[in-house]
Every structure is written in C-alpha cells, then in structure tokens.
Amino acid sequence: MAEQFSLTIGWIMIIIGTAFMVIETTSPGFFIAVPGTVLIILGVLFVLGVDVFSSPAGIVLGVLIALAASLGTIWIYRRINPDEAFPVTISRDSLLGREGIVTRKVIPDSIEGKVQVAGQEWSARSETGEIAAGVRVKVVKSEGVHIVVEEVRA
C-alpha cells in the first residue's frame, strides 16, 4: 500500500512540476521553473521507488538533488536570458510629466486612444481635442485606469 502511495505521489509531483514548467515557458517571469524542476526530479525518484522522506539519508539525498536541480535551473535560466534587466514597475502616477508617442488616435471623453510612454502602451484621452497617431505628447495627469495627455508644442 505504501508503495502505491509513493508511486501516486511521484506522478502528482511530476504533473505539477511539468505544469510549472509550462506556465514558466508561456509566461516568463514567475520564476517557477526552479520548483518545477525540483518537483519533477523528486517525483521521478518516488516513481523509481526511492522513498526520500523515510530515512535521514533519503532526506539528505532529496535536499542535495533539489539543491542541484535549483542551481542547474538557475544557471540555464541565466544562459537563456543573459542580458535581461530586472523588471521595472511603472505606475500611472509616475508618468506625470513624461513624454511619449501616440500609437492610436487620442480623443477627448474616450480612453480608446493609446500612447507609448516609458516603454509601455497606455490607454489615454486628451482634454484639448484630437491628437493623431505619431504625435509627441506629454502626460498631464492620470485618472482611473488611463492617462490624460496633451500635445507637445515645438
């Protein structure tokens, strides 16, 4: 009975680890590839009949394998994305005074317009009239889920 339980736990760990890997490849940045790799390796050990948690030697073996898998995954992850900078969080409020480019026509009373500011696209509206795509604008305020812009005069 314990052997069947170990086999079941092993397959569950492999499935969850694989799901973590799929999530990481489809939406990079969660950094769940490390626990995914560890779960897959520990799951394989359980399926092969190695009961990692039954003895002190098994626990040490499990920890060493998990540590090696973690370090290996981090090393591979850094080789895949060598120049990736740390993520920067930009809030609407931090955009005040910044300039950007209209990517979709901005009009008053509608947030369907789009503006590229600080490397990100934001929903935008204007207070002074229509602003065509390609025009340089300045963020004058933020409201709710959008920004308000005005055309930059040369």
N, C-alpha and C positions, 0 to 999 in steps of 0.2 A: 504494500500500500504506500509506504514512504517513497519507494522508487517511482511509482506512478505520479505521486505528488511532485517529486523533484523534476520529473520529465515535463509535467504540465507547467510548473513554474518556469522552467527553462524556455519553453516555447512562448510563454507570455512575455518573458523578458526580451526574447529575440524580436517578437512582433512589435512591442513598444519601442525598442531600440531602433528598429527599421522605420517605424513611423516618425521618430525624432529625426532620423537622417533625411527622410523625405521632406519633412517640414523645413529643415535647415537648407536643403537644396532649392526648394521652391520659394522660400522667404528668408534669404540670408540675413544674419544679424542677431538671431535669437541665441546663437552660440549653444545650441542643444546638440550639436554633433558630438561633443565630448561625452555627455551622459548617454547618448545613443550608442556610441561605440562601446562604452563600458557595459551597458545592458546587453548588447549583442554578444560580447565576449563571455560575460558571466552566464548568459543564457546557454551558450554553446557548451560551457563547462557543465552546467546542470544536465543538459541533454545527454552529454557523454558519460554522465554518472558520477562526476566529481562533486561531492557534497561540500561546498565551500564553507558552510556555516556549522558543520558538525564537530570540527576539531580546531584547536589553535593553529595547527599547520595549514588547514584549509582556509582559515580566516586570513592568515598572513599571505598565502598564495593568492587569494581573491583580492586583497588590498594591493599587492605588488602588480598583479595583472591589470587591475583598474588604474593604477598609477601609470603604468607603462602605456596603456591604451590612451589615457588622457594626454600624456605628453606627446605621444605619437600623433594623435589627432590635432593637437595644437600646432605641432611642427608642420603637419601637412596643410592645415588651415592657413598658416602664415605664408607658406610657399605658394598657395593658390592666390592669395590676396596680399602680395608683398608690400605694396605702397598704399594700402587702404588707410586713410586717416581715421582718427576717432570720430564717431558721429557727433554732429553739432546740432543742438536743438535750437530752433528759432521760433519764437512766439510772435504772434501778430504785433504785440506791443513793442517788441524790439525792432520792428521795421520802420517805426516813425522816423521820417527824415531821409530814409534811404531812397535811392533811385532805382528804377527798373524799366523794363520794356514791355509795352502792351503786346500780348500774343493773340488776344481775341478782343474785338472792339468793346470798349468800356462805355457804358451809357449811365445816365442818372436813373435812380429808382430801380435798378436791376443789378443783381450780382452775377449775371451770366458772363460778364467780361472777365478776362484773365490777364494777369500781369506776372512777369518773371522778375522776382526780386530775391536777391541773396541766394541764387541758385535754385529757387523753388517757385512753382507756379501757385498763385493765389487768386481766389475769386475777388473781384474788385468792382467798384462802382465809382462814378465821379459825381461831383456836386455842380460842376460848371458846364456840362454839356458832353457831347460825344467825343471820344478820343479814339482815333483809328489805330489799327494794329501797326506795330513798328515804331510808334511814337514813344519818346522817352518821358517817363512820368516820375513823380515824387509822392511818397506815401505821406498823407497829411493826418490820417487817424485810422483807428481800427474800430470796427463795430461788429459785435457778434462773431460770425464766422467768416467775415470778409474784411477787406481793407478799402479805404477811400483814398483815391489818388487825384492828382492834378497834373496837367501837362507842364513839363519843364520848358520855360521860355529861354531861348538862347541869348 
